[in-house]
Every structure is written in structure tokens, then in C-alpha cells.
Amino acid sequence: MDTRSAKVLVVDDEPNILKTMGICFDASGFQTRLISRPQEVLDLIQQEKFDLAFVDLRMGPLDGMEILAEIKRHSPETTVVIITAHGSIDSAIEAVKKGAYHYLQKPFDFKELQLFAQKTLEYHELSQEVRALRRKVAETQGFGDIVTHNREMLATLDLASRVADSNMSVLLEGESGTGKEMVAEFIHQKSPRHGRMLVKVNCAALPENLLESELFGHVKGGFTGAVKDRQGRFELADGGTIFLDEVAEISPNIQAKLLRVIQSKEFERVGESETRKVDVRIIAATNRNLDEALKEGSFREDLFYRLNALRIKLPPLRERPEDIPLLMQYFLKKFAKDSAVEISPEAMKALRTYRWSGNVRELENVIERAALLATNGVIEIMHLPEEVRSPAEKPAHTFSLEEVEKLHIKRVLQHAKDYDEAAQILGIDPATLWRKRKKFGF
């Protein structure tokens, strides 16, 4: 908000103070309204809306505490500052507890008042933005835990909602942290299968022999260490949905068995010849480009086309800049349930300009950490991780070689348009970059 569009109310029964403040605010470009009779404020605040109000504490017949209460009742979005003399500091602090933003102590000089007013306006703008974001967060609950106002993401969720009623396999593509698992949950909850289980499997987390057992189960003695029969994830998901995360990482052997389940709904447990049948809807996800995996021959073409009945690509957070402040407010509400935590203008600027290579998951982790550190109720720039607040703040010689590599990759990802360009800048192939991102957790 420009000072020229900001409306300021000044209430003080001392003519000299009132005149001085009026000159100061006019010189700063504010639209200023001066009131010397506090009782006139009662009607005025019901007719006009003010962004800021500077109210003297000691007045008659109404004092500053009473005026504060009336402004909060009739114009709660107005940011109020209490003007106080040195002997009334305790009362001014009490006013802050009752809703005033801060107090201004007499005497003050011209420049001090201008700077104080500018800081108050910045706080007011931030408060307005937070209110607007809270309203938007409330409006997004139709998508479960997915918070967005991005047009592309809304179109994606609309498509997911429309396909949920079918048994069609869905392939979710997107960078790490873009919300593929949440979209899978959204599809399952919108589907006729929502009364049965959604079973999740991270295909990259287990070696081939254990993943096969995890998916299809095993019988006692089926392999070394199999001391009893075990039901697989496909059996657990019977009648429901199975979510196969990082599906591009499964081996050719398991790819063949997965293809069979999709085609015939049949499988055998490891070490068993009995054929079992399941009715499972498959949602697969990958943060790799499966088209590249097909060209390399590491992923079966027939399996790809079975999984790819519907392909949904999730945009990275850097392509959803309008969602960043919205998500920040959502995560603050999530992690600071019992207290009101705000973000300072400096921290807000850093969070908005950062490119979020780890996407929504990285933003969530940063806000959770910052909310924990903000013991005074305000997230300052010092509460943000080094790579978010300023890569240049800390000299490189204080880092280990691994930390330098991690920071350098992060910085390149901040400026590259996509992962292929980042790999080219770094002088490594995309697969190596993918492995390093996985190693460093972004």
C-alpha cells in the first residue's frame, strides 16, 4: 500500500501535538484526519474506515483506552498506536495487550515519527494480507489438505476429481515435494473406494527382494528370513487403492509382475504357486521423466501405457508463486495452533523470492522450523535456513565440502529453469543430479 492511499486518524486533545503530527503525516503522503475532541471519534469510525489510528492515552471525556475499544469494535482492521507520556508506559503496555499494535512515547521528533509511521504501515499491510490469506485458506477446504489458488493446479484437481469415479490407473508426475501423495489421497477419497484402504508403498525404499515381498506377500520359507506367511500390500488394498510412489525405481522383474496384476488382477506370493486375485485401483507416481526411462530401456513400455491411462503432471511451486503466501499461512495455522505467529516483512520477502527446489514439502519444513524458533510470536529472517535468507551471509570456508556441494546445487536450482538445465550448468547428467537431490533431501 502506498502512503498516498493510506488513511490515518490522529486523536489528541493537545493542539500542538495534533498539528505537528498532521504536518508530519501530510509530508509523508498520508491522507490524514485530525480530531481534537475524542467523543467525535465514535460517529466518525462508523462512517469512515482508516488504515492507521494514532490515539493519545490521556484525554477527556474519553481516554485512549476507551477510544481503542471503540475502534476495535467498529473497525477491527484499523491498526492502532497509543501515544503516551513517560509516566504512562504501564497503561500503554496494557493497551497493547488489548489490541493496540504499539505505543509511541512523547516527546518524539519529526523523523522518528515518520519512520515509526512507515513501520506501522508495513505491519498493517502484512496484517491485511494475513486476513486475506486466512479467508482464502478457508475457501480451499474442498480439496482436503491441498491448498492452492493457482489456475493450473486447480485444473489438475478438477481433472483428478472427475476421474476419481472410474477404476482408471493414474500416473502422477512431478518434482519431489509437489504433492503427488496428497493428490493420490484426494483421488481415493473422491472415489467409490474411499470406504476401503489406501495403501502406500515407496518403491525406492526397499531392495528388489524385499519390495517383491512387500507388494505381493510371501509364505514361510519363501526366502531366507521368511519365518511366517505374510500378506502383501496388494492384498491389503483389495477393494481399495494402492499408491506406488517412485514407481520408476522398480526392477524389470517386479515390473513384469506388476504388469500382470494390472492386466489380469492376479499374482502369487513369493515362494507360493497359488494364484490370488485382487480388485485394486492403482495410482503411481514418479519424480523422474518416464519418457526418458523408456528411451533408456529401464522401464517397460507396456507397463508404462497401462499405468498411463491418465497422466497428471503437478507444477512445481516456483510456477505457483501466488500459492506461496497462501501455503505459508496454512502451515502457520497447522504448526502454531495455540498461538498467533506472524511473519516479518523481511522474512516474508525472503520466503517469496526463494525458488523452493524442494517445493511444498520444503516450504512446510521451513515454516515448521521457523514457527518453533519464533518464541516472540514473529518469524524474523534469522529464523529461516541459510539458503533461504541469503546464500552470501556465511563465508564458504566455514562449510564442509559436502555442505558446499549441497549449497551450490541449491543455488543452481534457484536460477535454472528446469532440472535438465541445472544438470547442464553443473556439468553432470540428469540422473546424477537426481541422485544428489535424493541424497541431500531436496
C-alpha positions, 0 to 999 in steps of 0.5 A, a space after each residue: 500500500 502506498 502512503 498516498 492511499 493510506 488513511 490515518 486518524 490522529 486523536 489528541 486533545 493537545 493542539 500542538 501535538 495534533 498539528 505537528 503530527 498532521 504536518 508530519 503525516 501530510 509530508 509523508 503522503 498520508 491522507 490524514 484526519 485530525 480530531 481534537 475532541 475524542 467523543 467525535 471519534 465514535 460517529 466518525 469510525 462508523 462512517 469512515 474506515 482508516 488504515 492507521 489510528 494514532 490515539 493519545 492515552 490521556 484525554 477527556 471525556 474519553 481516554 485512549 483506552 476507551 477510544 481503542 475499544 471503540 475502534 476495535 469494535 467498529 473497525 477491527 482492521 484499523 491498526 492502532 498506536 497509543 501515544 503516551 507520556 513517560 509516566 504512562 508506559 504501564 497503561 500503554 503496555 496494557 493497551 497493547 495487550 488489548 489490541 493496540 499494535 504499539 505505543 509511541 512515547 512523547 516527546 518524539 521528533 519529526 523523523 522518528 515519527 515518520 519512520 515509526 509511521 512507515 513501520 506501522 504501515 508495513 505491519 498493517 499491510 502484512 496484517 491485511 494480507 494475513 486476513 486475506 490469506 486466512 479467508 482464502 485458506 478457508 475457501 480451499 477446504 474442498 480439496 482436503 489438505 491441498 491448498 492452492 489458488 493457482 489456475 493450473 493446479 486447480 485444473 489438475 484437481 478438477 481433472 483428478 476429481 472427475 476421474 476419481 469415479 472410474 477404476 482408471 490407473 493414474 500416473 502422477 508426475 512431478 518434482 519431489 515435494 509437489 504433492 503427488 501423495 496428497 493428490 493420490 489421497 484426494 483421488 481415493 477419497 473422491 472415489 467409490 473406494 474411499 470406504 476401503 484402504 489406501 495403501 502406500 508403498 515407496 518403491 525406492 525404499 526397499 531392495 528388489 527382494 524385499 519390495 517383491 515381498 512387500 507388494 505381493 506377500 510371501 509364505 514361510 520359507 519363501 526366502 531366507 528370513 521368511 519365518 511366517 506367511 505374510 500378506 502383501 500390500 496388494 492384498 491389503 488394498 483389495 477393494 481399495 487403492 494402492 499408491 506406488 510412489 517412485 514407481 520408476 525405481 522398480 526392477 524389470 522383474 517386479 515390473 513384469 509382475 506388476 504388469 500382470 496384476 494390472 492386466 489380469 488382477 492376479 499374482 502369487 506370493 513369493 515362494 507360493 504357486 497359488 494364484 490370488 486375485 485382487 480388485 485394486 485401483 492403482 495410482 503411481 507416481 514418479 519424480 523422474 521423466 518416464 519418457 526418458 526411462 523408456 528411451 533408456 530401456 529401464 522401464 517397460 513400455 507396456 507397463 508404462 501405457 497401462 499405468 498411463 491411462 491418465 497422466 497428471 503432471 503437478 507444477 512445481 511451486 516456483 510456477 505457483 508463486 501466488 500459492 506461496 503466501 497462501 501455503 505459508 499461512 496454512 502451515 502457520 495455522 497447522 504448526 502454531 495452533 495455540 498461538 498467533 505467529 506472524 511473519 516479518 516483512 523481511 522474512 516474508 520477502 525472503 520466503 517469496 523470492 526463494 525458488 523452493 527446489 524442494 517445493 511444498 514439502 520444503 516450504 512446510 519444513 521451513 515454516 515448521 522450523 521457523 514457527 518453533 524458533 519464533 518464541 516472540 510470536 514473529 518469524 524474523 529472517 534469522 529464523 529461516 535456513 541459510 539458503 533461504 535468507 541469503 546464500 552470501 551471509 556465511 563465508 564458504 570456508 566455514 562449510 564442509 565440502 559436502 555442505 558446499 556441494 549441497 549449497 551450490 546445487 541449491 543455488 543452481 536450482 534457484 536460477 535454472 529453469 528446469 532440472 535438465 538445465 541445472 544438470 547442464 550448468 553443473 556439468 553432470 547428467 540428469 540422473 546424477 543430479 537426481 541422485 544428489 537431490 535424493 541424497 541431500 533431501 531436496 
